[in-house]
């Protein structure tokens, strides 16, 4: 399985910041961006992988 268009780090970071704002009403400041950037990089990297359909989520 592969996403049709891989996400960029910037897109993933924007999504994470938006969820943090919705969930905890925090403003996107420098500290929040610094904390979420490694997660955004990881999320973007995962969207480029070609994962076989037979792999179940949380199967490891």
N, C-alpha and C positions, 0 to 999 in steps of 0.2 A: 504494500500500500504506500502510496506517495501522494502528498498534497499536490494539487494541480499547479499551484504556483508557490514555491517555497517562500516563507516569510523572511523578512529582513530583521536584523537586530533592532532597528529603529521601530519597525511595526510591532514587534513583540514588546518592546519597552513601552511604547505608547499604550498598548493593551493592558500591560501590568499596572502602569500608572493610573489609567482610567479605573481599573478594578479596585485599586487601593483607595482612590478617591470615593468611589461609590460605596465601598464597604466600610471604611473607617473615617471618611470625610477628611482625609489628609491632603494637603496641597503638594503639588509636585515641586519640591525644592531640591537643592543639590544633593543633600544627604539621601533622600529617597531614591533619586536617580542612581546614585552610586551603589546603593544596596541592591537595587533591582537589575542593574546592567548585567551582572554575571548570569542571572537567571534568563534574561532576555537573549543573551548570546547562546545559551544552552537550548532554549526553545527554538531559536532560528536554526541551529545546527540539526536538531531533530527533524525539522521539516524537510531537510535535504536527503534524509536516509530513505532507502528503498527497503521497507520492512515487508517481509512476506505476509500474505493474507492469513496464513495458518497460525501466526503468532498472536496469541490472545493478550489483551492488556493485563498487566500485573501477573504475567505467567512465570516470572522468574523467581 
